[in-house]
Amino acid sequence: MRNYKDELEIIANDILEQNAYSKESIKPYYSNRDFMNTIIIFQTALMDKMYDNQDYDNMIFEDREKMAIKCGEDLRKLIFTYTNLDTHNFKEFL
């Protein structure tokens, strides 16, 4: 699987620079689709790091699965709590 290391570095640095040097509002005005794209990237990275943690703990498959499901549920709840967007309602993100 491709990891997008270079592209993520460019995006992150550009956002940091924009925030540091902006003389105007730093609100980026993301559309719901833009926001969903950032969630997809974050969730992929989160699951990758969770997998590393599960390996370190020698976790069995059933526990890994439960943890991944709980992580997804918690992320969905966090997003809904602070944005009122439900990531399971795909029509909000088209």
C-alpha positions as a LaTeX table, in Angstrom:
\begin{tabular}{lrrr}
\hline
Residue & $x$ (\AA) & $y$ (\AA) & $z$ (\AA) \\
\hline
Met1 & 0.00 & 0.00 & 0.00 \\
Arg2 & 1.26 & 3.45 & $-0.86$ \\
Asn3 & 1.91 & 5.66 & 2.20 \\
Tyr4 & 1.72 & 9.19 & 0.66 \\
Lys5 & 4.64 & 10.34 & 2.83 \\
Asp6 & 5.75 & 13.12 & 0.48 \\
Glu7 & 2.25 & 14.39 & $-0.19$ \\
Leu8 & 1.33 & 14.45 & 3.51 \\
Glu9 & 4.53 & 16.35 & 4.29 \\
Ile10 & 3.70 & 18.98 & 1.68 \\
Ile11 & 0.12 & 19.40 & 2.89 \\
Ala12 & 1.09 & 19.55 & 6.59 \\
Asn13 & 3.88 & 22.07 & 5.99 \\
Asp14 & 1.67 & 24.23 & 3.81 \\
Ile15 & $-1.08$ & 24.31 & 6.46 \\
Leu16 & 1.41 & 25.12 & 9.24 \\
Glu17 & 2.96 & 27.90 & 7.17 \\
Gln18 & $-0.42$ & 29.30 & 6.24 \\
Asn19 & $-1.48$ & 29.35 & 9.90 \\
Ala20 & 1.78 & 30.91 & 11.08 \\
Tyr21 & 1.98 & 33.74 & 8.55 \\
Ser22 & $-1.64$ & 34.54 & 7.77 \\
Lys23 & $-2.65$ & 38.11 & 8.48 \\
Glu24 & $-6.29$ & 37.20 & 7.91 \\
Ser25 & $-8.52$ & 34.50 & 9.30 \\
Ile26 & $-6.91$ & 31.07 & 9.30 \\
Lys27 & $-10.29$ & 29.36 & 8.84 \\
Pro28 & $-9.72$ & 27.14 & 5.79 \\
Tyr29 & $-13.41$ & 26.84 & 4.80 \\
Tyr30 & $-13.41$ & 23.09 & 4.22 \\
Ser31 & $-16.44$ & 21.65 & 2.49 \\
Asn32 & $-18.01$ & 18.56 & 4.05 \\
Arg33 & $-16.23$ & 16.51 & 1.38 \\
Asp34 & $-12.88$ & 18.12 & 2.23 \\
Phe35 & $-13.52$ & 17.35 & 5.88 \\
Met36 & $-14.34$ & 13.71 & 5.08 \\
Asn37 & $-11.09$ & 13.44 & 3.12 \\
Thr38 & $-9.14$ & 14.58 & 6.19 \\
Ile39 & $-11.02$ & 12.06 & 8.33 \\
Ile40 & $-10.12$ & 9.25 & 5.93 \\
Ile41 & $-6.45$ & 10.22 & 6.12 \\
Phe42 & $-6.51$ & 10.56 & 9.90 \\
Gln43 & $-8.41$ & 7.31 & 10.43 \\
Thr44 & $-5.96$ & 5.41 & 8.23 \\
Ala45 & $-3.01$ & 6.79 & 10.21 \\
Leu46 & $-4.77$ & 6.12 & 13.52 \\
Met47 & $-5.48$ & 2.50 & 12.59 \\
Asp48 & $-1.87$ & 2.05 & 11.48 \\
Lys49 & $-0.56$ & 3.24 & 14.85 \\
Met50 & $-3.21$ & 1.22 & 16.70 \\
Tyr51 & $-2.01$ & $-1.88$ & 14.83 \\
Asp52 & 1.55 & $-1.18$ & 15.98 \\
Asn53 & 0.31 & $-0.89$ & 19.56 \\
Gln54 & $-1.66$ & $-4.14$ & 19.24 \\
Asp55 & 1.44 & $-5.92$ & 17.91 \\
Tyr56 & 3.50 & $-4.59$ & 20.81 \\
Asp57 & 0.89 & $-5.99$ & 23.23 \\
Asn58 & 0.69 & $-9.33$ & 21.31 \\
Met59 & $-3.06$ & $-8.85$ & 21.12 \\
Ile60 & $-5.17$ & $-11.69$ & 19.75 \\
Phe61 & $-7.29$ & $-11.10$ & 16.64 \\
Glu62 & $-10.64$ & $-10.95$ & 18.45 \\
Asp63 & $-9.37$ & $-8.22$ & 20.80 \\
Arg64 & $-7.82$ & $-6.33$ & 17.88 \\
Glu65 & $-11.14$ & $-6.41$ & 16.09 \\
Lys66 & $-13.05$ & $-5.16$ & 19.16 \\
Met67 & $-10.53$ & $-2.36$ & 19.66 \\
Ala68 & $-10.74$ & $-1.28$ & 16.01 \\
Ile69 & $-14.54$ & $-1.22$ & 16.13 \\
Lys70 & $-14.52$ & 0.77 & 19.38 \\
Cys71 & $-11.99$ & 3.20 & 17.94 \\
Gly72 & $-14.21$ & 3.78 & 14.90 \\
Glu73 & $-17.27$ & 4.28 & 17.10 \\
Asp74 & $-15.40$ & 6.73 & 19.34 \\
Leu75 & $-14.12$ & 8.68 & 16.34 \\
Arg76 & $-17.62$ & 8.87 & 14.88 \\
Lys77 & $-18.97$ & 10.12 & 18.21 \\
Leu78 & $-16.18$ & 12.71 & 18.54 \\
Ile79 & $-16.83$ & 14.04 & 15.05 \\
Phe80 & $-20.59$ & 14.20 & 15.61 \\
Thr81 & $-20.20$ & 15.87 & 19.01 \\
Tyr82 & $-18.08$ & 18.72 & 17.68 \\
Thr83 & $-19.39$ & 19.11 & 14.11 \\
Asn84 & $-22.94$ & 17.67 & 14.10 \\
Leu85 & $-21.86$ & 15.60 & 11.09 \\
Asp86 & $-22.55$ & 11.86 & 11.04 \\
Thr87 & $-19.82$ & 10.03 & 9.15 \\
His88 & $-22.25$ & 7.19 & 8.43 \\
Asn89 & $-24.51$ & 9.56 & 6.49 \\
Phe90 & $-22.56$ & 9.64 & 3.23 \\
Lys91 & $-24.97$ & 12.08 & 1.57 \\
Glu92 & $-23.63$ & 14.84 & 3.88 \\
Phe93 & $-20.20$ & 14.42 & 2.32 \\
Leu94 & $-20.90$ & 14.25 & $-1.42$ \\
\hline
\end{tabular}
